Amino acid sequence: MCAALLLPCGPAAALTRIELYQATAPLSDRSEAAQTAAFQSAMRTVLVRVTGNRMADEDAALAPLVTNARRYVQQYRAAADGGLWMAFDGAAIERWLTQNGQPLWGRERPATFVWLAAQTGGQGGQGGQGSQGGQSGVLITAEDTSELKASIDAAALQRGLPLIWPSAADAQKNHVDYSSVNGGSAAALADIAHRLGGDGVLIGRANGNSAAANVRWTHLFQDRSSDYSGALDGVNRAADLYAGLFAASGNLQPMDIEVTGISDLHEYASIENYLESQTFISHVSVQALNGDTVRFRLATRGGGESLQRSLALSGRLTPLSAGENGIQRFQLHH
């Protein structure tokens, strides 16, 4: 577990719905006032993560949740370094956000692969090291313990953004090193990243590997490409984009979809469970069966485009052209 937030920290460790509502906060002493302050601090962390808004901790519209944070605490216990770990009532927070027209970003979080070349100076060496234009540096891998990687990982956990770092073996197998990231083709790096499990790709060129290093980032996701500058801007701006695409707001509305390619009861049950697991869907029922096609009625928020993007993210359902009456259609991947 990652000690800072008590969340998984393996490759692309996607947070479960429960883990989205867990956080730790500093505890100054054992007084009730200090405990209340810790609850409120942890609630601010959770709200940044589950609204997708990095300024949520300062949003006056969310103040009632922060002020009444104690009311939403289900468990708490002492954590490392004198902090306090707690788990909040996620269902209650989601109801409050929905009823008050606030965005809600659930588990629909793209795994983002990170290629990061860090300039070190001196002569290039072995492994992930190399030189480019008179400069030398290293490729940051999963095994790296630099301040820069630690700060990027911490920022990703704060936003609830799963990252994938290449292992040294991955880099060697795919012939990727400092030089190929620092001056290579973004498209080629993206192809390798997708093969290694990334939905999105961050390509960074850093002028050092300290926490204060400046990093020039390129972020690729689906048909979008953006450039950012700053050590943590890659993670934060990527999370901002994903939240804009996948966070849903508004009241629940009925919507019908059709899923084709369902061949047996096991697949039917699997898809029904998958739909019910989505944060923006609160109810699933069957409207019609026709061969290998099932029409589901969903109670969902966020609109049709948001629904299509979210369901397509996992790769289990591929969007098809709309059917009669504009009903969204999906093909099941076996």
N, C-alpha and C positions, 0 to 999 in steps of 0.2 A: 504494500500500500504506500502511496505517496504521503509522507508524514505531514506536509503542509495542510492538505485538505482531507486527508484520509480517504483518498479516491484511488482507483486503479491507475497505474502508470506504465503498464506494458504497452507494446506497440498498438496504436489505434485503439486504446482502451475506451470504448464507447461507454458513457455513463448509463446506468440503468435509471429508470424513473425514480427509484428510491434515492440513488446516489446524487441525483440532481439537487435534492433537497437536504443534503448533508453538508456541513461546513464546520470549521473551527474558528475560534476568535481568541484574542488575548484576554486573560483574566487578571486584573490588577491586584485583587485581593479576594477574600472569601465573603465579602459583604453582599447583601442582597442588591445593592445599587450596582456593584461591579458585575454581578451576574446578569442583571437586566441589561447593562451596557454591552456585555458579551453577546447576549441573545440578539440585541438590535444590530450589532456589527455583523453577526453571522447571517441575519436576515437580509442585510444589504448585499452581502456576497451572493446569496441564493437568488435574489431578485435580478442582479446583473446577469446571472447565468440563465435564468428561465424566462426572462423577457427578451433577452438578446440585446438589450439597451445598456451600453457600458456606462451610461450616466444614470442608470436606474437608482443607484444609491443616493442620488441627490434630487430625484424627481418628487416634487411635492405631492403629485397624485398618488404616489405609493406610500406616503407617510403613515397612513393608518396601519399598514402591514408592519412597518418598522416600529411604530409606537407600541403596538400590541403584539410584538414578536413573541413574548412569553406565552401567549395564548395558543400559539401554533407549535410550540415545542412538544415533541412526543417523547424524546429521549435525550439525555445529556450525560456526559461523564468527563472526568479529567483527561486531558490530552498531553502530548509531549510539550516540553518547554513551558509548563505552567498554563497552557491554554485550556479552553473548554470546547469539547466536541459536542455537536448536537445534530439531531435529525428532526426536521419539521414535518408537519402534516401536509404533504404535497397536494393531496386531493382538495383540502380546504383552501390552500393558497391558489390552486388552479380555479376553483369556483369563484373566489374573490376577484381574480384577474379577469375572468370571463364576464362576470356580472358588471364589472366596472369598465369594460371596454378596453382593457389593457392587453398588449400582445403576450402570447404564450408560445415559447419555443421549447418543444419537448425533446424526444430522442432522435428527431430527424436531423442529425448532425453529420455532415460529410466528413469522412476521414481524409485528412490533408497530409500529403507526403511532403517532406521537407528535404530539399537539396540545399546545403549551406556551405559555401566556400569561405574560409576565414584566412585573411592574409596574416602571416606571421613574421615575414622578413627573413633574412638569412638565406641559406641554401636549401633547395628542395631535397627531400630524402626519400624514405621508403614508404610503402603502404599508400595511405590516402594523400601523401604530400606530393607537391609538384611545383612547377614554376610557370608563370605566364607574363610575358612582357617585362621580364626583369624582376618580377615579384615572385615570392614563394609563399606557400600557405598549406593549409590542410582542409580536407573534407570533413565536416562534422558528422560523426556517425552516432549510432545508438549507444555505443560504448563510451562516448566522450563525457568528460566530467568538467568541462570548462564553465566559467561563469556565464558566458553568453548562452549556452544551451540550457543551463539551469534556469536562467531568467525567462527564456522563451517557453520552456515547459511550464513554469509557474504561471505565466500569463495565459497559456492555453487552458490550464486547469481552472483558472479564475473564470474564463469564458465558457468552460465546458466544451472545449474544442478538441476532439481526438486527433493527435498527431502521429504520423509514422516517420520514424527516422531510419535511414538505411543502415543495416549492419555493415561491418567492415567486409564481411563475406559477400553481401549483396553488391557493394560497390566494386569489389574486385571482379566478381563474376560478370558484371555488366560493363566493366572497363570505364568506370566513372571515378574521377579523381578531382583534385582542386582545379586543375587547368580546364577540364571539360565542363565544370560547373561555372567557373569564373568567366570563361569566354566561349562556351559551347552553345549548341542549338537548344532553345527552350522547348521546341516541339519534340526533339529526340529525348530530352530529359523527362518530359511529360509522358511519353510513351512508356518509358521504363517504369516511371512511378505508377502508372495505371496498372501495369502488369504486376507490380508489387503490392497492390491493394489500395492505392490512393484514389479517392473520388475527385479531390482537388489537389493542386500542386503549388507549393511555395518554393521559388528558386531565389536564394539569397547570396549576395556578395558582400562580405563584411571586411572592414579595414582592421580587424583584430578579433580576438576571442574573449575579451572582457565584457562585463555587463554593460559598459558604456560604449561599446563599439557601435559605429554607424553601419547600418546594413541597407543595401539597396535591394528591394524585393520585387519579384514579378509573381503575381498570383494568377493561376489559370484554373478556371472551373467551367466545365461544359464549353459554351461558346464565348465566354468572357475572359478578358485579359486586362489586368490592372498593374500599375507600378506604384510602389510606395517606398518611403525612405524613413528609417528609424529602426532601432533594435527590435522593438515590440510591435511596430506598425504592421508587419506582415500578418501576425496572428490576430491582432485586434481588427484590422480592416477586413481580413477574411471572415472573421466571426460576424462583423457588421453586415457583410454581404449575405452570408448564409441566413442570418436572422431575418433580413429583409425578404428573403425568398421563402423561408420555412416557418417563421413565427406567424401564428394565426391570431386574429382578434375578431371581435364581434360575437353576436349571439349564434347559438346553434341553429342550423337550417337543414331541412331535409334535402337529400340529393341521391339520385339513383346512379349506379354504375353497373357495367356488365364486365364480367371476367370470363374469358374463354380459355379452353384448354384444361378444364377441371375434369379429370377422368374417373375419379372414385371418391368415396366418402372421406378417405384420409386427406386427400388434397382439398376437399371442400372444407373440412374442419380446420385444416392448417391455414387456409386463406381467411376464413372467418376470424380465427384467433389473431392473425396478423393485422387485419383491419381494426379489430377491437383494441389492439395494443398501441395504435397511433394516438398521440396526444390530442390531436384536433378532431378525433372521432369519438363520440360518447355512446353511440348505440348503432348496432348492425342487425338488420333483419333481411330475410330472403323474400323477394317479391315474385320471382319466376324462375323456372328451370326449363332449359331447352337444349337437349343433347348435352354437349360439354360446356354449355354457357350458363352461368348463374347471374341473375340480376339481383344486386343487393341494394337495399335502401339504407343510407347512412344519415345519422344526425351529426353534422360537421360544421366547422367554422372556417372562414378564410377564403371561401369561394372556389370555383372550379380550377383555376390555374394553380392555386396553392395546393389543392388536393392532388392534381396530376404530378406536380413536381415532387411532392413528398412521397407519393406511392411509387414513383419511378426510381427514387434514390437508392433503394436497397437492391434493385435489379431483379426483384422477384416478379414484378409486374411491369410489362412494357406497354406504354400508351399506344393505342391504335386510333384510326380515324373515328370520329364520333358516329354513333349509330342513329337510329330513328329518334326524333324529338331532341336531338343534340345530346343524347346520353353518352357520357364518357365510357370508352371501352378499353380494356386492358387484356393483354395476352399473358397467361401464366408461364413462367419459366420452370421447367422441370429439373 
